[in-house]
Every structure is written in structure tokens, then in C-alpha cells.
Amino acid sequence: MRIAITGGGTGGHTSAGLAVASALAERGVECVWIGSRHGIEAARVPERGIPLYAIPTGKLRRYWSWQ
């Protein structure tokens, strides 16, 4: 079985995701990570031997903007 974990940008989200990936790996589940090449996950995920698939990310604007 292969599971995709997403998230990152901050240490809190990444640390929780890495803990889940570690627990799943102990049960023989293969994990891949989908995240940003600019967030904290870009360094921490590959260190753990988890494949990282980087996608374009950005801030979700919850207000009207010309940007």
C-alpha cells in the first residue's frame, strides 16, 4: 500500500506528518510526500528517506486582492 501525505510550510504540520509516516512505515506502508520545495518539508522529508513531490504552493487569500 502507498499513502500520500500532504502539508508543510511550518514545523508543526511537518513534524506531525513525519510522525504518521514513521508509524505507517513500521507497518510496512510506503509513504510519499506532496509539498512545497520552499517549505520546511523540502529539507526534513528527504532526510527521512521519504520521496518528496514538490508542487507550486502559495498563500490562500481569504480576501479580495489584485494579486
N, CA, C and O atoms as a Maestro MAE file, in Angstrom:
{
 s_m_m2io_version
 :::
 2.0.0
}

f_m_ct {
 s_m_title
 :::
 protein
 m_atom[268] {
  # First column is atom index #
  i_m_mmod_type
  r_m_x_coord
  r_m_y_coord
  r_m_z_coord
  i_m_residue_number
  s_m_chain_name
  s_m_pdb_residue_name
  s_m_pdb_atom_name
  i_m_atomic_number
  :::
  1 25 0.847 -1.166 0.000 1 A "MET " " N  " 7
  2 3 0.000 0.000 0.000 1 A "MET " " CA " 6
  3 2 0.896 1.234 0.000 1 A "MET " " C  " 6
  4 15 1.957 1.242 0.625 1 A "MET " " O  " 8
  5 25 0.463 2.266 -0.701 2 A "ARG " " N  " 7
  6 3 1.187 3.534 -0.746 2 A "ARG " " CA " 6
  7 2 0.243 4.644 -0.301 2 A "ARG " " C  " 6
  8 15 -0.895 4.737 -0.762 2 A "ARG " " O  " 8
  9 25 0.731 5.474 0.594 3 A "ILE " " N  " 7
  10 3 -0.055 6.588 1.142 3 A "ILE " " CA " 6
  11 2 0.655 7.894 0.804 3 A "ILE " " C  " 6
  12 15 1.876 7.989 0.927 3 A "ILE " " O  " 8
  13 25 -0.102 8.892 0.381 4 A "ALA " " N  " 7
  14 3 0.441 10.228 0.145 4 A "ALA " " CA " 6
  15 2 0.110 11.103 1.346 4 A "ALA " " C  " 6
  16 15 -1.041 11.190 1.773 4 A "ALA " " O  " 8
  17 25 1.129 11.740 1.874 5 A "ILE " " N  " 7
  18 3 0.964 12.685 2.975 5 A "ILE " " CA " 6
  19 2 1.197 14.072 2.395 5 A "ILE " " C  " 6
  20 15 2.141 14.282 1.634 5 A "ILE " " O  " 8
  21 25 0.346 15.007 2.752 6 A "THR " " N  " 7
  22 3 0.494 16.371 2.251 6 A "THR " " CA " 6
  23 2 0.625 17.324 3.425 6 A "THR " " C  " 6
  24 15 0.265 17.009 4.559 6 A "THR " " O  " 8
  25 25 1.146 18.485 3.120 7 A "GLY " " N  " 7
  26 3 1.256 19.502 4.155 7 A "GLY " " CA " 6
  27 2 2.669 20.005 4.274 7 A "GLY " " C  " 6
  28 15 3.586 19.523 3.609 7 A "GLY " " O  " 8
  29 25 2.822 20.969 5.122 8 A "GLY " " N  " 7
  30 3 4.134 21.549 5.340 8 A "GLY " " CA " 6
  31 2 4.038 23.051 5.442 8 A "GLY " " C  " 6
  32 15 2.981 23.616 5.724 8 A "GLY " " O  " 8
  33 25 5.154 23.671 5.210 9 A "GLY " " N  " 7
  34 3 5.221 25.116 5.353 9 A "GLY " " CA " 6
  35 2 5.631 25.528 6.750 9 A "GLY " " C  " 6
  36 15 6.355 26.507 6.934 9 A "GLY " " O  " 8
  37 25 5.163 24.773 7.739 10 A "THR " " N  " 7
  38 3 5.527 25.052 9.123 10 A "THR " " CA " 6
  39 2 6.018 23.774 9.778 10 A "THR " " C  " 6
  40 15 5.727 22.673 9.309 10 A "THR " " O  " 8
  41 25 6.751 23.920 10.843 11 A "GLY " " N  " 7
  42 3 7.277 22.758 11.553 11 A "GLY " " CA " 6
  43 2 6.198 21.900 12.179 11 A "GLY " " C  " 6
  44 15 6.339 20.679 12.243 11 A "GLY " " O  " 8
  45 25 5.117 22.520 12.644 12 A "GLY " " N  " 7
  46 3 4.054 21.763 13.296 12 A "GLY " " CA " 6
  47 2 3.389 20.763 12.368 12 A "GLY " " C  " 6
  48 15 3.191 19.606 12.737 12 A "GLY " " O  " 8
  49 25 3.045 21.199 11.175 13 A "HIS " " N  " 7
  50 3 2.415 20.301 10.213 13 A "HIS " " CA " 6
  51 2 3.393 19.234 9.736 13 A "HIS " " C  " 6
  52 15 3.022 18.070 9.581 13 A "HIS " " O  " 8
  53 25 4.618 19.625 9.507 14 A "THR " " N  " 7
  54 3 5.614 18.682 9.004 14 A "THR " " CA " 6
  55 2 5.965 17.642 10.055 14 A "THR " " C  " 6
  56 15 6.056 16.456 9.739 14 A "THR " " O  " 8
  57 25 6.162 18.057 11.283 15 A "SER " " N  " 7
  58 3 6.504 17.105 12.349 15 A "SER " " CA " 6
  59 2 5.404 16.073 12.550 15 A "SER " " C  " 6
  60 15 5.687 14.886 12.713 15 A "SER " " O  " 8
  61 25 4.160 16.514 12.541 16 A "ALA " " N  " 7
  62 3 3.041 15.583 12.697 16 A "ALA " " CA " 6
  63 2 2.984 14.604 11.529 16 A "ALA " " C  " 6
  64 15 2.775 13.408 11.729 16 A "ALA " " O  " 8
  65 25 3.168 15.104 10.327 17 A "GLY " " N  " 7
  66 3 3.156 14.233 9.151 17 A "GLY " " CA " 6
  67 2 4.285 13.224 9.165 17 A "GLY " " C  " 6
  68 15 4.096 12.073 8.771 17 A "GLY " " O  " 8
  69 25 5.460 13.643 9.615 18 A "LEU " " N  " 7
  70 3 6.594 12.719 9.698 18 A "LEU " " CA " 6
  71 2 6.356 11.643 10.749 18 A "LEU " " C  " 6
  72 15 6.773 10.499 10.569 18 A "LEU " " O  " 8
  73 25 5.695 11.995 11.836 19 A "ALA " " N  " 7
  74 3 5.367 11.001 12.863 19 A "ALA " " CA " 6
  75 2 4.398 9.961 12.309 19 A "ALA " " C  " 6
  76 15 4.548 8.767 12.568 19 A "ALA " " O  " 8
  77 25 3.411 10.411 11.551 20 A "VAL " " N  " 7
  78 3 2.462 9.483 10.930 20 A "VAL " " CA " 6
  79 2 3.184 8.596 9.919 20 A "VAL " " C  " 6
  80 15 2.954 7.388 9.882 20 A "VAL " " O  " 8
  81 25 4.050 9.184 9.104 21 A "ALA " " N  " 7
  82 3 4.797 8.408 8.112 21 A "ALA " " CA " 6
  83 2 5.672 7.356 8.781 21 A "ALA " " C  " 6
  84 15 5.784 6.236 8.282 21 A "ALA " " O  " 8
  85 25 6.284 7.702 9.892 22 A "SER " " N  " 7
  86 3 7.128 6.757 10.624 22 A "SER " " CA " 6
  87 2 6.302 5.588 11.155 22 A "SER " " C  " 6
  88 15 6.713 4.433 11.046 22 A "SER " " O  " 8
  89 25 5.142 5.888 11.728 23 A "ALA " " N  " 7
  90 3 4.270 4.832 12.257 23 A "ALA " " CA " 6
  91 2 3.772 3.923 11.139 23 A "ALA " " C  " 6
  92 15 3.686 2.708 11.316 23 A "ALA " " O  " 8
  93 25 3.447 4.502 10.003 24 A "LEU " " N  " 7
  94 3 2.986 3.695 8.872 24 A "LEU " " CA " 6
  95 2 4.112 2.829 8.316 24 A "LEU " " C  " 6
  96 15 3.888 1.677 7.945 24 A "LEU " " O  " 8
  97 25 5.325 3.382 8.258 25 A "ALA " " N  " 7
  98 3 6.471 2.618 7.752 25 A "ALA " " CA " 6
  99 2 6.738 1.391 8.616 25 A "ALA " " C  " 6
  100 15 7.129 0.344 8.100 25 A "ALA " " O  " 8
  101 25 6.531 1.509 9.921 26 A "GLU " " N  " 7
  102 3 6.703 0.362 10.821 26 A "GLU " " CA " 6
  103 2 5.723 -0.758 10.501 26 A "GLU " " C  " 6
  104 15 5.961 -1.918 10.837 26 A "GLU " " O  " 8
  105 25 4.628 -0.406 9.854 27 A "ARG " " N  " 7
  106 3 3.610 -1.392 9.483 27 A "ARG " " CA " 6
  107 2 3.736 -1.819 8.021 27 A "ARG " " C  " 6
  108 15 2.863 -2.504 7.489 27 A "ARG " " O  " 8
  109 25 4.827 -1.408 7.380 28 A "GLY " " N  " 7
  110 3 5.086 -1.821 6.008 28 A "GLY " " CA " 6
  111 2 4.400 -0.992 4.942 28 A "GLY " " C  " 6
  112 15 4.328 -1.409 3.786 28 A "GLY " " O  " 8
  113 25 3.893 0.178 5.313 29 A "VAL " " N  " 7
  114 3 3.216 1.049 4.360 29 A "VAL " " CA " 6
  115 2 4.236 2.007 3.757 29 A "VAL " " C  " 6
  116 15 5.012 2.626 4.485 29 A "VAL " " O  " 8
  117 25 4.240 2.132 2.441 30 A "GLU " " N  " 7
  118 3 5.136 3.069 1.761 30 A "GLU " " CA " 6
  119 2 4.468 4.440 1.712 30 A "GLU " " C  " 6
  120 15 3.307 4.557 1.318 30 A "GLU " " O  " 8
  121 25 5.196 5.462 2.108 31 A "CYS " " N  " 7
  122 3 4.661 6.823 2.103 31 A "CYS " " CA " 6
  123 2 5.413 7.685 1.105 31 A "CYS " " C  " 6
  124 15 6.620 7.533 0.919 31 A "CYS " " O  " 8
  125 25 4.692 8.583 0.473 32 A "VAL " " N  " 7
  126 3 5.277 9.644 -0.339 32 A "VAL " " CA " 6
  127 2 4.727 10.955 0.206 32 A "VAL " " C  " 6
  128 15 3.682 10.974 0.857 32 A "VAL " " O  " 8
  129 25 5.424 12.037 -0.056 33 A "TRP " " N  " 7
  130 3 5.038 13.333 0.492 33 A "TRP " " CA " 6
  131 2 4.798 14.305 -0.650 33 A "TRP " " C  " 6
  132 15 5.592 14.382 -1.588 33 A "TRP " " O  " 8
  133 25 3.703 15.045 -0.568 34 A "ILE " " N  " 7
  134 3 3.403 16.097 -1.531 34 A "ILE " " CA " 6
  135 2 3.456 17.416 -0.777 34 A "ILE " " C  " 6
  136 15 2.710 17.626 0.179 34 A "ILE " " O  " 8
  137 25 4.344 18.301 -1.213 35 A "GLY " " N  " 7
  138 3 4.510 19.567 -0.506 35 A "GLY " " CA " 6
  139 2 5.233 20.589 -1.357 35 A "GLY " " C  " 6
  140 15 5.315 20.462 -2.579 35 A "GLY " " O  " 8
  141 25 5.751 21.591 -0.697 36 A "SER " " N  " 7
  142 3 6.426 22.702 -1.357 36 A "SER " " CA " 6
  143 2 7.936 22.500 -1.377 36 A "SER " " C  " 6
  144 15 8.504 21.889 -0.471 36 A "SER " " O  " 8
  145 25 8.567 23.011 -2.404 37 A "ARG " " N  " 7
  146 3 10.036 22.964 -2.434 37 A "ARG " " CA " 6
  147 2 10.630 24.095 -1.604 37 A "ARG " " C  " 6
  148 15 11.845 24.161 -1.422 37 A "ARG " " O  " 8
  149 25 9.775 24.989 -1.098 38 A "HIS " " N  " 7
  150 3 10.256 26.130 -0.321 38 A "HIS " " CA " 6
  151 2 9.964 26.015 1.171 38 A "HIS " " C  " 6
  152 15 10.514 26.780 1.963 38 A "HIS " " O  " 8
  153 25 9.128 25.094 1.564 39 A "GLY " " N  " 7
  154 3 8.775 24.943 2.973 39 A "GLY " " CA " 6
  155 2 9.794 24.105 3.720 39 A "GLY " " C  " 6
  156 15 10.755 23.603 3.137 39 A "GLY " " O  " 8
  157 25 9.574 23.963 5.006 40 A "ILE " " N  " 7
  158 3 10.478 23.188 5.858 40 A "ILE " " CA " 6
  159 2 10.533 21.721 5.431 40 A "ILE " " C  " 6
  160 15 11.532 21.037 5.654 40 A "ILE " " O  " 8
  161 25 9.448 21.249 4.814 41 A "GLU " " N  " 7
  162 3 9.408 19.854 4.377 41 A "GLU " " CA " 6
  163 2 10.430 19.547 3.284 41 A "GLU " " C  " 6
  164 15 10.816 18.391 3.111 41 A "GLU " " O  " 8
  165 25 10.874 20.565 2.544 42 A "ALA " " N  " 7
  166 3 11.838 20.344 1.466 42 A "ALA " " CA " 6
  167 2 13.148 19.758 1.985 42 A "ALA " " C  " 6
  168 15 13.824 19.025 1.263 42 A "ALA " " O  " 8
  169 25 13.512 20.071 3.220 43 A "ALA " " N  " 7
  170 3 14.740 19.528 3.813 43 A "ALA " " CA " 6
  171 2 14.454 18.322 4.702 43 A "ALA " " C  " 6
  172 15 15.180 17.329 4.659 43 A "ALA " " O  " 8
  173 25 13.407 18.407 5.497 44 A "ARG " " N  " 7
  174 3 13.176 17.374 6.523 44 A "ARG " " CA " 6
  175 2 12.633 16.063 5.969 44 A "ARG " " C  " 6
  176 15 12.956 14.998 6.494 44 A "ARG " " O  " 8
  177 25 11.824 16.118 4.929 45 A "VAL " " N  " 7
  178 3 11.221 14.891 4.392 45 A "VAL " " CA " 6
  179 2 12.265 14.004 3.706 45 A "VAL " " C  " 6
  180 15 12.344 12.818 4.025 45 A "VAL " " O  " 8
  181 25 13.069 14.532 2.774 46 A "PRO " " N  " 7
  182 3 14.080 13.666 2.142 46 A "PRO " " CA " 6
  183 2 15.103 13.104 3.132 46 A "PRO " " C  " 6
  184 15 15.640 12.018 2.913 46 A "PRO " " O  " 8
  185 25 15.379 13.837 4.224 47 A "GLU " " N  " 7
  186 3 16.297 13.323 5.258 47 A "GLU " " CA " 6
  187 2 15.817 11.997 5.823 47 A "GLU " " C  " 6
  188 15 16.620 11.158 6.231 47 A "GLU " " O  " 8
  189 25 14.507 11.814 5.843 48 A "ARG " " N  " 7
  190 3 13.903 10.592 6.387 48 A "ARG " " CA " 6
  191 2 13.742 9.506 5.330 48 A "ARG " " C  " 6
  192 15 13.212 8.433 5.619 48 A "ARG " " O  " 8
  193 25 14.197 9.776 4.109 49 A "GLY " " N  " 7
  194 3 14.093 8.776 3.050 49 A "GLY " " CA " 6
  195 2 12.719 8.685 2.412 49 A "GLY " " C  " 6
  196 15 12.401 7.693 1.757 49 A "GLY " " O  " 8
  197 25 11.906 9.710 2.596 50 A "ILE " " N  " 7
  198 3 10.565 9.735 2.017 50 A "ILE " " CA " 6
  199 2 10.617 10.548 0.725 50 A "ILE " " C  " 6
  200 15 11.100 11.680 0.731 50 A "ILE " " O  " 8
  201 25 10.125 9.983 -0.389 51 A "PRO " " N  " 7
  202 3 10.112 10.749 -1.642 51 A "PRO " " CA " 6
  203 2 9.231 11.993 -1.513 51 A "PRO " " C  " 6
  204 15 8.109 11.923 -1.010 51 A "PRO " " O  " 8
  205 25 9.753 13.125 -1.974 52 A "LEU " " N  " 7
  206 3 9.020 14.391 -1.928 52 A "LEU " " CA " 6
  207 2 8.653 14.796 -3.347 52 A "LEU " " C  " 6
  208 15 9.525 14.918 -4.208 52 A "LEU " " O  " 8
  209 25 7.373 15.004 -3.589 53 A "TYR " " N  " 7
  210 3 6.882 15.515 -4.858 53 A "TYR " " CA " 6
  211 2 6.475 16.962 -4.628 53 A "TYR " " C  " 6
  212 15 5.452 17.240 -4.003 53 A "TYR " " O  " 8
  213 25 7.292 17.885 -5.145 54 A "ALA " " N  " 7
  214 3 7.057 19.311 -4.919 54 A "ALA " " CA " 6
  215 2 6.041 19.839 -5.923 54 A "ALA " " C  " 6
  216 15 6.104 19.537 -7.115 54 A "ALA " " O  " 8
  217 25 5.112 20.626 -5.421 55 A "ILE " " N  " 7
  218 3 4.111 21.271 -6.259 55 A "ILE " " CA " 6
  219 2 4.144 22.767 -5.974 55 A "ILE " " C  " 6
  220 15 4.592 23.184 -4.906 55 A "ILE " " O  " 8
  221 25 3.671 23.585 -6.927 56 A "PRO " " N  " 7
  222 3 3.614 25.022 -6.669 56 A "PRO " " CA " 6
  223 2 2.631 25.308 -5.531 56 A "PRO " " C  " 6
  224 15 1.507 24.806 -5.530 56 A "PRO " " O  " 8
  225 25 3.057 26.100 -4.587 57 A "THR " " N  " 7
  226 3 2.201 26.437 -3.453 57 A "THR " " CA " 6
  227 2 2.196 27.941 -3.245 57 A "THR " " C  " 6
  228 15 3.070 28.650 -3.742 57 A "THR " " O  " 8
  229 25 1.234 28.409 -2.528 58 A "GLY " " N  " 7
  230 3 1.147 29.829 -2.217 58 A "GLY " " CA " 6
  231 2 0.135 30.056 -1.123 58 A "GLY " " C  " 6
  232 15 -0.560 29.139 -0.686 58 A "GLY " " O  " 8
  233 25 0.071 31.259 -0.703 59 A "LYS " " N  " 7
  234 3 -0.845 31.627 0.366 59 A "LYS " " CA " 6
  235 2 -2.272 31.695 -0.182 59 A "LYS " " C  " 6
  236 15 -2.510 32.249 -1.255 59 A "LYS " " O  " 8
  237 25 -3.200 31.132 0.558 60 A "LEU " " N  " 7
  238 3 -4.607 31.219 0.197 60 A "LEU " " CA " 6
  239 2 -5.149 32.542 0.718 60 A "LEU " " C  " 6
  240 15 -5.225 32.767 1.926 60 A "LEU " " O  " 8
  241 25 -5.524 33.411 -0.211 61 A "ARG " " N  " 7
  242 3 -6.047 34.709 0.183 61 A "ARG " " CA " 6
  243 2 -7.532 34.566 0.511 61 A "ARG " " C  " 6
  244 15 -8.324 34.097 -0.306 61 A "ARG " " O  " 8
  245 25 -7.879 34.972 1.694 62 A "ARG " " N  " 7
  246 3 -9.274 34.892 2.126 62 A "ARG " " CA " 6
  247 2 -9.956 36.257 2.020 62 A "ARG " " C  " 6
  248 15 -10.946 36.534 2.697 62 A "ARG " " O  " 8
  249 25 -9.401 37.091 1.160 63 A "TYR " " N  " 7
  250 3 -9.948 38.418 0.948 63 A "TYR " " CA " 6
  251 2 -9.697 38.793 -0.504 63 A "TYR " " C  " 6
  252 15 -8.875 38.168 -1.175 63 A "TYR " " O  " 8
  253 25 -10.388 39.793 -0.988 64 A "TRP " " N  " 7
  254 3 -10.216 40.222 -2.364 64 A "TRP " " CA " 6
  255 2 -8.878 40.930 -2.521 64 A "TRP " " C  " 6
  256 15 -8.486 41.733 -1.673 64 A "TRP " " O  " 8
  257 25 -8.179 40.625 -3.616 65 A "SER " " N  " 7
  258 3 -6.883 41.248 -3.862 65 A "SER " " CA " 6
  259 2 -6.617 41.283 -5.362 65 A "SER " " C  " 6
  260 15 -7.113 40.431 -6.099 65 A "SER " " O  " 8
  261 25 -5.848 42.250 -5.814 66 A "TRP " " N  " 7
  262 3 -5.449 42.321 -7.218 66 A "TRP " " CA " 6
  263 2 -4.353 41.316 -7.539 66 A "TRP " " C  " 6
  264 15 -4.079 41.079 -8.716 66 A "TRP " " O  " 8
  265 25 -3.725 40.724 -6.554 67 A "GLN " " N  " 7
  266 3 -2.592 39.817 -6.780 67 A "GLN " " CA " 6
  267 2 -3.033 38.486 -7.310 67 A "GLN " " C  " 6
  268 15 -2.200 37.612 -7.553 67 A "GLN " " O  " 8
  :::
 }
 m_bond[267] {
  # First column is bond index #
  i_m_from
  i_m_to
  i_m_order
  :::
  1 1 2 1
  2 2 3 1
  3 3 4 2
  4 3 5 1
  5 5 6 1
  6 6 7 1
  7 7 8 2
  8 7 9 1
  9 9 10 1
  10 10 11 1
  11 11 12 2
  12 11 13 1
  13 13 14 1
  14 14 15 1
  15 15 16 2
  16 15 17 1
  17 17 18 1
  18 18 19 1
  19 19 20 2
  20 19 21 1
  21 21 22 1
  22 22 23 1
  23 23 24 2
  24 23 25 1
  25 25 26 1
  26 26 27 1
  27 27 28 2
  28 27 29 1
  29 29 30 1
  30 30 31 1
  31 31 32 2
  32 31 33 1
  33 33 34 1
  34 34 35 1
  35 35 36 2
  36 35 37 1
  37 37 38 1
  38 38 39 1
  39 39 40 2
  40 39 41 1
  41 41 42 1
  42 42 43 1
  43 43 44 2
  44 43 45 1
  45 45 46 1
  46 46 47 1
  47 47 48 2
  48 47 49 1
  49 49 50 1
  50 50 51 1
  51 51 52 2
  52 51 53 1
  53 53 54 1
  54 54 55 1
  55 55 56 2
  56 55 57 1
  57 57 58 1
  58 58 59 1
  59 59 60 2
  60 59 61 1
  61 61 62 1
  62 62 63 1
  63 63 64 2
  64 63 65 1
  65 65 66 1
  66 66 67 1
  67 67 68 2
  68 67 69 1
  69 69 70 1
  70 70 71 1
  71 71 72 2
  72 71 73 1
  73 73 74 1
  74 74 75 1
  75 75 76 2
  76 75 77 1
  77 77 78 1
  78 78 79 1
  79 79 80 2
  80 79 81 1
  81 81 82 1
  82 82 83 1
  83 83 84 2
  84 83 85 1
  85 85 86 1
  86 86 87 1
  87 87 88 2
  88 87 89 1
  89 89 90 1
  90 90 91 1
  91 91 92 2
  92 91 93 1
  93 93 94 1
  94 94 95 1
  95 95 96 2
  96 95 97 1
  97 97 98 1
  98 98 99 1
  99 99 100 2
  100 99 101 1
  101 101 102 1
  102 102 103 1
  103 103 104 2
  104 103 105 1
  105 105 106 1
  106 106 107 1
  107 107 108 2
  108 107 109 1
  109 109 110 1
  110 110 111 1
  111 111 112 2
  112 111 113 1
  113 113 114 1
  114 114 115 1
  115 115 116 2
  116 115 117 1
  117 117 118 1
  118 118 119 1
  119 119 120 2
  120 119 121 1
  121 121 122 1
  122 122 123 1
  123 123 124 2
  124 123 125 1
  125 125 126 1
  126 126 127 1
  127 127 128 2
  128 127 129 1
  129 129 130 1
  130 130 131 1
  131 131 132 2
  132 131 133 1
  133 133 134 1
  134 134 135 1
  135 135 136 2
  136 135 137 1
  137 137 138 1
  138 138 139 1
  139 139 140 2
  140 139 141 1
  141 141 142 1
  142 142 143 1
  143 143 144 2
  144 143 145 1
  145 145 146 1
  146 146 147 1
  147 147 148 2
  148 147 149 1
  149 149 150 1
  150 150 151 1
  151 151 152 2
  152 151 153 1
  153 153 154 1
  154 154 155 1
  155 155 156 2
  156 155 157 1
  157 157 158 1
  158 158 159 1
  159 159 160 2
  160 159 161 1
  161 161 162 1
  162 162 163 1
  163 163 164 2
  164 163 165 1
  165 165 166 1
  166 166 167 1
  167 167 168 2
  168 167 169 1
  169 169 170 1
  170 170 171 1
  171 171 172 2
  172 171 173 1
  173 173 174 1
  174 174 175 1
  175 175 176 2
  176 175 177 1
  177 177 178 1
  178 178 179 1
  179 179 180 2
  180 179 181 1
  181 181 182 1
  182 182 183 1
  183 183 184 2
  184 183 185 1
  185 185 186 1
  186 186 187 1
  187 187 188 2
  188 187 189 1
  189 189 190 1
  190 190 191 1
  191 191 192 2
  192 191 193 1
  193 193 194 1
  194 194 195 1
  195 195 196 2
  196 195 197 1
  197 197 198 1
  198 198 199 1
  199 199 200 2
  200 199 201 1
  201 201 202 1
  202 202 203 1
  203 203 204 2
  204 203 205 1
  205 205 206 1
  206 206 207 1
  207 207 208 2
  208 207 209 1
  209 209 210 1
  210 210 211 1
  211 211 212 2
  212 211 213 1
  213 213 214 1
  214 214 215 1
  215 215 216 2
  216 215 217 1
  217 217 218 1
  218 218 219 1
  219 219 220 2
  220 219 221 1
  221 221 222 1
  222 222 223 1
  223 223 224 2
  224 223 225 1
  225 225 226 1
  226 226 227 1
  227 227 228 2
  228 227 229 1
  229 229 230 1
  230 230 231 1
  231 231 232 2
  232 231 233 1
  233 233 234 1
  234 234 235 1
  235 235 236 2
  236 235 237 1
  237 237 238 1
  238 238 239 1
  239 239 240 2
  240 239 241 1
  241 241 242 1
  242 242 243 1
  243 243 244 2
  244 243 245 1
  245 245 246 1
  246 246 247 1
  247 247 248 2
  248 247 249 1
  249 249 250 1
  250 250 251 1
  251 251 252 2
  252 251 253 1
  253 253 254 1
  254 254 255 1
  255 255 256 2
  256 255 257 1
  257 257 258 1
  258 258 259 1
  259 259 260 2
  260 259 261 1
  261 261 262 1
  262 262 263 1
  263 263 264 2
  264 263 265 1
  265 265 266 1
  266 266 267 1
  267 267 268 2
  :::
 }
}
